[in-house]
Amino acid sequence: MTKFRFIILCLIIFGVALAGCVGKSHFESERKTVEQQPISASKHSTDTLKSVKHLKNGSSIHVVSNPEIIPVLVNKLNKLPDHYKPTDLIYPDIPFTFKEKIEKRKMRAAAAAAIEKLFAGANQEGVKLLGVSAYRSHEVQTSLFNHYVKSDGYEAAKRYSAVPGTSEHETGLAIDVTGGDGKCAAEECFEGTEAASWLENHAAEYGFIIRYPKGRDAITGYQYEPWHLRYVGKAIAQEIMSRGITLEEYNNATPVNN
C-alpha cells in the first residue's frame, strides 16, 4: 500500500469513528438541554396498519390506523397519522422539573390519572419523582428533528431523535421522569438511582412499562432509557414487565433492528 493510500484509509477510519462520537454527543445533548427546556398487526388489539414506505432492508413503515387505542405501537416502523393530536390531553397534577404550565406537561386522560397514582405511590414509599417531558405535538417534534437534520444530516439525526410521527411523546401516553432532586433528568446517570429502581419494580402496578429496556435496542430501536415510561394499562404492563419483554414482542411486531 502506498503512503498516500495509507493516509486516505486512516482519514476514512477516523471519519467513521468521529461520526459515531458526534451522534452520541448530540443524543446526550438533546436529552440534557432540549428535553429539559420548558417548551404488524397485533393479536392483542384492533390496531391494523397500512404500509406506506419500504426500507432498504425490506421492512416497511406503517401508518397506525387506530392511534387512539391505549396499547398503540409507535416506533420507527409504525408511525402515527400526519399531524395526529390526542383529543383528551389534560394536565396531570404532578410536579415537573420546571414551573411553566406548558404543553409538554400534558398527557391523555387515562395516562394522566395513572401517573398521578404512580407519583403518589412512590411518595408514600419515600421516593420523590419529577416529570421531565410528556406530550409533544407533531409540529414540535418536526421542528426538533429538522434542527438535528440541519445540523448532522438525516441519517445521523434519526439515531438519536425520532422522525416526526414516530415519537411516543406524540401519543400523549409517554412521560420522561426523574428523581425528586431533578438531577440526571433524561440522562444515563439516572440508571441505578433509587427512583429508577422503584420504577423498574413498581411502574407496572400503575399501568406503565419501561418502554426501552436495557439490551433491547435491536428490538425497540432505542438504547436503554430507564426514565421513559409508557402507559399501556395495568394488565398489559404487568405481562410485559413480568415477562421481561418489549411492547414490540408483546405485539409480535417486526423488530426495529437498526
C-alpha positions in Angstrom: 0.0 0.0 0.0 1.4 3.4 -1.0 1.9 6.1 1.6 -0.9 8.2 0.0 -3.4 5.3 0.1 -2.5 4.6 3.8 -3.2 8.3 4.7 -6.6 8.2 2.9 -7.5 4.9 4.7 -6.7 6.5 8.1 -8.8 9.5 7.3 -11.8 7.3 6.4 -11.5 5.3 9.6 -11.1 8.5 11.7 -14.2 10.0 10.0 -16.4 6.9 10.8 -15.3 6.9 14.4 -15.9 10.7 14.7 -19.4 10.3 13.3 -20.3 7.8 15.9 -19.0 10.1 18.7 -20.9 13.0 17.2 -24.2 11.0 17.2 -23.7 10.0 20.9 -22.7 13.6 21.8 -25.8 15.0 20.2 -28.1 12.4 21.8 -26.8 13.3 25.2 -27.1 17.0 24.4 -30.7 16.5 23.2 -31.7 14.8 26.5 -29.8 17.2 28.7 -30.8 20.5 27.1 -33.7 20.4 24.7 -35.8 17.9 26.8 -35.3 19.9 29.9 -36.4 23.2 28.4 -40.0 24.3 29.0 -41.3 24.2 25.7 -47.7 -5.5 12.2 -51.0 -6.2 13.2 -51.4 -7.1 16.9 -53.2 -10.1 18.3 -53.9 -8.1 21.4 -55.7 -5.1 19.8 -57.7 -4.0 16.8 -54.8 -1.9 15.6 -54.5 -2.6 11.9 -51.6 -1.0 10.0 -51.3 0.3 6.4 -47.9 0.1 4.7 -46.6 3.4 3.3 -42.9 3.0 2.7 -40.5 0.2 2.1 -37.0 0.5 3.6 -33.7 -0.7 2.1 -33.7 -3.8 4.4 -37.1 -4.9 3.2 -39.0 -3.7 6.2 -42.0 -1.4 5.8 -43.1 1.8 7.6 -46.7 1.6 8.5 -49.3 4.2 9.5 -51.3 3.3 12.6 -55.0 3.2 11.7 -56.3 3.4 15.2 -53.9 5.7 17.2 -56.4 6.3 20.0 -56.2 2.8 21.5 -54.1 2.7 24.7 -51.7 0.0 23.7 -50.9 1.5 20.3 -47.5 0.6 19.0 -45.5 3.6 17.8 -41.8 3.2 16.8 -39.5 3.7 13.8 -41.6 1.2 11.7 -45.0 2.2 12.9 -46.0 5.9 12.7 -48.9 8.0 13.7 -51.1 9.7 11.1 -49.7 13.0 10.0 -50.5 15.8 12.4 -52.3 13.4 14.8 -53.2 15.0 18.1 -54.9 13.3 21.0 -58.3 14.7 21.9 -58.2 14.2 25.6 -55.0 15.8 26.7 -55.0 17.2 30.3 -52.5 18.4 32.9 -51.8 15.7 35.4 -51.4 17.0 39.0 -47.7 16.1 39.4 -44.6 18.2 39.9 -42.2 18.8 37.0 -38.6 19.9 36.7 -40.0 23.3 35.5 -42.7 25.6 36.7 -44.3 26.7 33.5 -47.7 25.3 32.6 -47.0 24.4 29.1 -48.0 21.6 26.6 -45.2 19.2 27.5 -46.8 18.7 30.9 -49.9 17.2 29.2 -50.9 13.6 28.9 -54.0 11.7 27.8 -56.6 11.5 30.5 -56.1 7.8 31.4 -52.4 8.2 31.4 -52.6 11.4 33.5 -54.8 9.7 36.1 -52.4 6.8 36.3 -49.2 8.9 36.6 -50.8 10.8 39.5 -51.3 7.5 41.3 -47.8 6.3 40.4 -46.3 9.5 41.8 -48.4 9.2 45.0 -47.4 5.6 45.4 -43.7 6.4 45.1 -44.1 9.3 47.5 -45.7 7.0 50.1 -42.6 4.8 50.0 -40.3 7.8 50.3 -39.4 8.1 46.7 -39.7 11.5 45.2 -40.3 11.9 41.4 -40.5 14.8 39.0 -41.8 14.9 35.4 -39.4 15.9 32.7 -41.3 15.8 29.5 -44.7 14.3 28.5 -46.7 15.2 25.4 -45.0 16.6 22.3 -47.0 17.8 19.3 -46.2 16.7 15.7 -45.2 20.3 15.0 -42.8 20.4 17.9 -41.3 17.0 17.0 -40.9 18.1 13.4 -39.1 21.3 14.4 -36.9 19.4 16.8 -36.0 16.7 14.3 -35.4 19.2 11.5 -33.0 21.0 13.7 -30.9 17.9 14.0 -31.1 17.1 10.3 -29.8 20.6 9.5 -27.0 20.1 12.0 -26.0 16.5 11.3 -27.9 15.2 8.3 -30.9 12.8 8.2 -29.1 9.5 8.8 -27.2 10.8 11.9 -30.2 12.6 13.3 -32.5 9.6 13.3 -30.1 7.7 15.5 -30.9 9.9 18.5 -34.1 11.8 17.6 -37.4 10.3 16.5 -38.6 11.1 12.9 -41.9 13.1 13.2 -44.8 10.8 13.7 -42.7 8.0 15.3 -42.2 9.6 18.7 -44.1 8.1 21.6 -44.3 11.5 23.1 -46.8 12.4 20.3 -49.2 9.8 21.6 -49.8 11.6 24.9 -49.2 8.2 26.6 -45.5 8.6 27.4 -43.5 10.6 30.0 -39.9 11.0 31.0 -39.4 11.2 34.7 -36.5 11.7 37.2 -35.8 11.8 40.9 -37.0 14.5 43.2 -33.7 16.3 43.2 -34.0 16.9 39.4 -30.6 15.5 38.7 -29.9 13.1 35.8 -33.1 14.2 34.1 -33.3 12.0 30.9 -29.6 11.2 31.3 -27.7 7.9 31.6 -26.8 8.7 35.2 -30.5 8.1 36.1 -29.8 4.4 35.9 -29.3 2.8 39.3 -30.8 5.6 41.2 -33.4 5.0 43.9 -36.1 6.4 41.6 -35.1 4.3 38.6 -35.1 1.1 40.8 -38.5 1.9 42.2 -39.9 2.5 38.7 -38.5 -0.8 37.4 -40.2 -2.7 40.3 -43.5 -0.8 40.6 -44.4 1.0 37.3 -46.4 -1.9 36.0 -48.7 -1.7 39.1 -49.9 1.6 37.7 -50.1 0.6 34.1 -46.7 1.8 32.9 -43.7 0.0 31.3 -40.1 1.0 30.9 -40.5 1.4 27.2 -36.9 0.9 26.2 -35.4 -1.8 28.3 -31.7 -2.5 28.7 -30.1 -4.5 25.9 -33.2 -4.5 23.7 -32.3 -1.7 21.3 -32.2 -4.1 18.3 -35.9 -4.6 19.0 -37.1 -1.2 20.1 -34.7 0.9 18.0 -33.5 2.9 21.1 -30.9 2.5 23.7 -31.9 1.9 27.4 -34.0 4.7 28.8 -35.0 3.9 32.4 -36.7 7.3 32.6 -39.1 6.8 29.7 -42.4 5.5 30.9 -45.2 4.4 28.6 -48.8 3.9 29.7 -50.4 0.7 28.3 -52.8 -0.2 31.1 -52.3 -2.5 34.1 -52.9 -5.9 32.5 -50.6 -5.4 29.6 -48.0 -3.6 31.6 -47.8 -6.4 34.2 -47.5 -9.0 31.5 -44.7 -7.1 29.7 -42.7 -6.3 32.8 -43.1 -9.8 34.4 -42.0 -11.5 31.1 -39.2 -9.1 30.6 -40.2 -8.3 27.0 -40.8 -5.2 24.9 -44.0 -3.7 23.5 -42.8 -4.9 20.1 -42.6 -8.5 21.4 -45.9 -8.3 23.1 -47.5 -7.3 19.8 -45.5 -9.9 17.8 -44.3 -6.9 15.7 -41.2 -6.7 13.5 -38.1 -5.7 15.5 -36.8 -2.3 14.5 -33.2 -3.7 14.3 -31.4 -0.5 13.3 
